[in-house]
Amino acid sequence: MAEDDRYDCVMDPMDTWTVWDLMKDEPAFFGDRVLAGLSKLEAEAACEVMNDAWRKLKKKSDVA
């Protein structure tokens, strides 16, 4: 996880994984889907996609 990442993967008490939104302090959403109850592989992939999109959006707003 990079210093400026917004999302992180956390294991929940049921041994499944959740993508956590560090800014909102709640599970992340992708559209209308809560990113919870995932396998570790699914959570890591979703986290990577979400953080990549966040960095691009942040970079775009920093330039404007």
Summary of the structure (lengths in Angstrom):
residues: 64
radius of gyration: 12.1
end to end distance: 26.0
largest distance: 43.0
contacts: 160
relative contact order: 0.22
helix: 38%
strand: 27%
